Amino acid sequence: MRTPKKLIMDGVIAFFRGVSPAQLESELQALQRSMGRESFVFFMYGEGDWRQELETAELDDLVQRLGEPPSAAASIFSRRGSAAMASLTALLRLIEKFPVCVIDDDFGAFWSPDDLRALAATAPVEGLFGLRGWTGPGV
């Protein structure tokens, strides 16, 4: 009997300023419809969740980068391979509409929209997962 191949999913958390959770969710749903459900999945990340999960220093850094506490956040997940590239594309489209954001790679690093654009310009095979091993623009 053949064992099914295990597909791993992983993701990032996108924190936004100046957008409501309803606006963010609506835009993510529209992106998902236009790109296909296989490209990425998301769930809204409520304030209680991120306040509980982030360490004090991380929260302070996040607030400093955004200029105020996040108004909305979402976790964006995808499988590796072409879906990871699609999830990077979706995130780039999202930051075009809502440009004040910070991306948490869930490995202790925060990334700006400019960082994401620079990463995408390198056309990483890993798509969104390329953040994990990337040293940043110009490094």
ABEGO torsion letter per residue (X at the ends): XBBBBBBBBBBBBBBBBGBBAAAAAAAAAAAAAAAEAAABBBBBBBAAAAAAABBAAAAAAAAAAAGBBBABBBBBBBBBEAAAAAAAAAAAAAAAABABBBBBAGAGBBBBAAAAAAAAAAGBAAEAAAAAABAEBGX
